[in-house]
Amino acid sequence: MPKPSGFAYEQRPDASVTITHHGRPAGTLRGARAVKFLAEVESGDAQLVMARWTGAYKHGNERMARNHPRNRK
């Protein structure tokens, strides 16, 4: 599984966090979720954390879907 890349986050003055992926908004976190996100970003791989929080990560079933008869070429 390739490592996620292209994510960035910005803390806003109103205590919210905006996550972008390749310059496009991917999610906004406010309140307790923003605080929890910031703590997790500081302690782990920031790209992976942002991918997980936005839902833009692989779920593990892509290989099965690729091998499904309707998806074969």
C-alpha positions as CSV (number, residue, x, y, z in Angstrom):
1,M,0.0,0.0,0.0
2,P,1.5,3.3,-1.0
3,K,2.0,5.9,1.7
4,P,-0.4,8.8,1.6
5,S,0.9,12.2,0.4
6,G,-0.3,15.6,-0.6
7,F,-2.1,16.4,2.7
8,A,-1.7,19.6,4.6
9,Y,-3.6,21.2,7.5
10,E,-4.1,24.7,8.7
11,Q,-5.1,25.9,12.2
12,R,-7.6,28.7,12.0
13,P,-8.0,31.5,14.6
14,D,-11.5,30.2,15.5
15,A,-9.9,27.0,16.8
16,S,-10.9,24.9,13.8
17,V,-8.5,22.9,11.6
18,T,-8.9,22.7,7.8
19,I,-7.3,19.7,6.1
20,T,-6.5,19.9,2.4
21,H,-5.3,17.4,-0.2
22,H,-3.3,18.8,-3.1
23,G,-4.7,22.2,-2.3
24,R,-8.4,21.2,-2.2
25,P,-10.4,21.2,1.0
26,A,-10.8,17.6,2.3
27,G,-12.3,18.3,5.7
28,T,-12.8,20.8,8.6
29,L,-12.6,19.8,12.2
30,R,-13.9,21.9,15.1
31,G,-13.9,21.7,18.9
32,A,-12.8,18.5,20.6
33,R,-12.3,16.7,17.3
34,A,-9.8,19.4,16.2
35,V,-7.9,19.1,19.5
36,K,-7.7,15.3,19.3
37,F,-6.6,15.6,15.6
38,L,-3.8,18.0,16.5
39,A,-2.5,15.7,19.3
40,E,-2.5,12.7,17.0
41,V,-0.7,14.6,14.2
42,E,2.1,15.6,16.6
43,S,2.6,12.1,17.8
44,G,2.5,10.1,14.5
45,D,2.9,10.2,10.8
46,A,1.1,13.4,9.8
47,Q,0.2,12.2,6.3
48,L,-1.2,9.0,7.4
49,V,-3.2,10.7,10.2
50,M,-4.7,13.2,7.8
51,A,-5.6,10.5,5.3
52,R,-7.3,8.5,8.0
53,W,-9.3,11.5,9.4
54,T,-10.5,12.5,5.9
55,G,-11.4,9.0,4.9
56,A,-9.0,9.1,1.9
57,Y,-7.1,5.9,2.7
58,K,-7.2,2.4,1.4
59,H,-9.5,0.0,3.2
60,G,-7.8,-3.3,2.3
61,N,-10.3,-4.6,-0.2
62,E,-8.9,-2.9,-3.3
63,R,-7.1,-6.1,-4.4
64,M,-10.3,-8.1,-4.2
65,A,-12.2,-5.5,-6.2
66,R,-9.5,-5.4,-8.8
67,N,-9.7,-9.2,-9.3
68,H,-13.5,-9.2,-9.5
69,P,-14.7,-10.5,-12.9
70,R,-16.5,-7.3,-13.7
71,N,-13.3,-5.2,-13.2
72,R,-10.9,-7.4,-15.2
73,K,-10.0,-6.2,-18.7
